[in-house]
Amino acid sequence: MRISVGSSVNAPVADVWRAYTTPADIVEWNAASDDWHTTEAHVDLREGGEFRSRMEARDGSAGFDFAGTYVRIVEHERIEYAFGERQAEVVFAERDGVTVVTVTFDPETENPVELQRAGWQAILDRFAAHIEQRTA
């Protein structure tokens, strides 16, 4: 079973793609809640390239690296990556200036599926809000 989350962003796909793949943007939006943040991000956006985002609780109580390798890149359309034994894909589809971003991923086994879905959805919603605030 895979999990999918999605969000509509009121921005052209080129702007959405840039914000999704630029480290300076990633540290601004990549968190599921206000009590977490991304302290650094590295992106080598090419097939075989690696990425890493350091996510930490703002109170310093916990943190982890979300890291992996890009498997397939189709600019402005699709990003596929592997992280650990899991896979994910991000699909970008623009229509009339609105870009729908859909993320589909293999769940992990430590947390309930609904918790994972909610967390990834919250991150994607923050991503959409980040772009819309920037372009407003």
KAZIDA-V915341 format. One record per backbone hydrogen bond with DSSP energy under -1.0 kcal/mol. NH is the residue of the N-H (numbers start at 1). CO is the residue of the C=O. E is the energy in kcal/mol with one decimal. If there is no record, write none. Layout:
# KAZIDA-V915341
nh co e
NH CO E
NH CO E
This chain:
# KAZIDA-V915341
nh co e
3 105 -2.8
5 103 -2.5
7 101 -2.1
9 99 -2.9
11 9 -2.3
16 12 -2.0
17 13 -3.1
18 14 -2.0
19 15 -2.1
20 16 -1.8
21 17 -1.4
22 18 -1.0
26 22 -2.6
27 23 -2.0
28 25 -1.6
29 25 -1.4
30 26 -2.4
31 29 -1.9
36 33 -1.6
37 56 -2.2
39 54 -2.3
42 52 -2.7
44 50 -1.5
46 44 -2.0
48 70 -3.1
49 46 -3.0
51 68 -2.1
52 42 -2.2
53 66 -2.2
54 40 -2.6
55 64 -3.0
56 37 -2.9
57 62 -2.8
58 35 -3.0
60 57 -2.0
64 55 -2.8
66 53 -2.9
68 51 -1.9
69 82 -2.4
70 49 -3.1
71 80 -3.1
72 80 -1.6
74 78 -2.9
77 74 -2.7
78 74 -2.6
79 90 -2.1
80 72 -2.9
81 88 -2.5
82 69 -2.6
83 86 -2.4
86 83 -1.7
88 81 -2.3
89 104 -2.5
90 79 -3.0
91 102 -2.8
92 77 -2.6
93 100 -2.1
95 98 -2.7
98 95 -1.6
99 9 -2.9
100 93 -3.1
101 7 -2.9
102 91 -2.4
103 5 -2.7
104 89 -2.6
105 3 -2.7
106 87 -2.2
116 112 -2.1
117 113 -2.9
118 114 -2.4
119 115 -2.3
120 116 -2.6
121 117 -2.5
122 118 -2.4
123 119 -1.9
124 120 -2.2
125 121 -2.6
126 122 -2.1
127 123 -2.2
128 124 -2.3
129 125 -2.3
130 126 -2.5
131 127 -2.0
132 128 -2.5
133 129 -2.5
134 130 -1.8
135 131 -2.2
